[in-house]
Amino acid sequence: AASETLVDPERPECGHVRIRVGMCSGPVTGCLIGTKHVKFTLLGDTVNVASRMESTSTPGHIQCAEARPPLPWRALCPPGYRA
């Protein structure tokens, strides 16, 4: 569906949404940041690895870390993925 969604419907020349995904499972730390506009965020190596995987991914693809992902994530991993 994202590949069929225009970035800006009023300017179709901008093209379609191109999504990249990086997935990694492992320990994270959750915390609240800010005082005026409080936001919840996740921190840790797991988040950093997933972020790097996303940033180096090919648009329209999902990258999964080698660590065995939880069951719900396995359905999203590319064909041929081995944990």
C-alpha positions as CSV (number, residue, x, y, z in Angstrom):
1,A,0.0,0.0,0.0
2,A,2.8,2.4,0.8
3,S,4.3,2.0,-2.7
4,E,1.0,3.1,-4.1
5,T,0.7,6.2,-1.8
6,L,1.8,9.5,-3.2
7,V,4.2,11.6,-1.0
8,D,2.2,14.7,-1.8
9,P,-1.2,14.1,-3.6
10,E,-1.1,17.7,-4.8
11,R,2.3,17.2,-6.4
12,P,2.4,13.7,-8.0
13,E,5.8,14.4,-9.5
14,C,7.3,13.9,-6.0
15,G,6.6,10.2,-6.4
16,H,5.4,7.5,-4.1
17,V,6.4,6.6,-0.5
18,R,9.4,4.4,-0.3
19,I,9.7,2.6,3.0
20,R,12.9,0.9,4.4
21,V,12.7,-1.2,7.6
22,G,15.4,-2.6,10.0
23,M,14.5,-5.1,12.7
24,C,16.5,-6.3,15.6
25,S,15.5,-8.0,18.8
26,G,17.2,-7.6,22.2
27,P,17.3,-5.5,25.3
28,V,16.3,-1.9,25.3
29,T,15.8,0.9,27.9
30,G,12.6,3.0,27.7
31,C,12.4,6.5,29.2
32,L,10.6,9.8,29.1
33,I,12.5,12.7,27.7
34,G,11.6,16.4,28.1
35,T,9.6,18.5,30.6
36,K,7.3,20.6,28.5
37,H,6.6,18.2,25.6
38,V,7.4,14.8,27.2
39,K,8.2,12.0,24.7
40,F,8.7,8.3,25.3
41,T,11.8,6.8,23.6
42,L,13.7,3.6,23.4
43,L,17.5,3.5,23.8
44,G,20.2,0.8,23.5
45,D,22.3,-1.2,21.0
46,T,19.3,-3.0,19.7
47,V,17.7,0.3,18.6
48,N,21.0,1.4,17.1
49,V,21.5,-1.8,15.1
50,A,17.9,-1.6,13.7
51,S,18.4,2.1,12.8
52,R,21.7,1.3,10.9
53,M,20.0,-1.6,9.1
54,E,17.1,0.7,8.1
55,S,19.4,3.5,6.9
56,T,21.4,1.1,4.7
57,S,18.4,-0.9,3.4
58,T,17.0,-0.8,-0.1
59,P,13.7,1.0,-0.3
60,G,10.8,-1.4,-0.3
61,H,12.7,-4.1,1.7
62,I,12.9,-5.3,5.3
63,Q,16.2,-6.2,6.9
64,C,16.1,-8.5,10.0
65,A,19.1,-9.0,12.3
66,E,20.6,-12.4,12.5
67,A,19.5,-12.8,16.1
68,R,16.3,-14.9,16.2
69,P,13.4,-12.5,16.0
70,P,10.2,-13.1,18.1
71,L,7.5,-15.1,16.3
72,P,5.4,-12.2,15.1
73,W,8.4,-10.6,13.4
74,R,9.3,-13.8,11.5
75,A,6.3,-13.3,9.2
76,L,7.8,-10.0,8.1
77,C,11.3,-11.2,7.4
78,P,12.3,-11.7,3.7
79,P,12.0,-15.1,2.1
80,G,15.0,-17.3,2.8
81,Y,15.7,-15.5,6.1
82,R,17.3,-18.0,8.6
83,A,17.5,-17.2,12.3
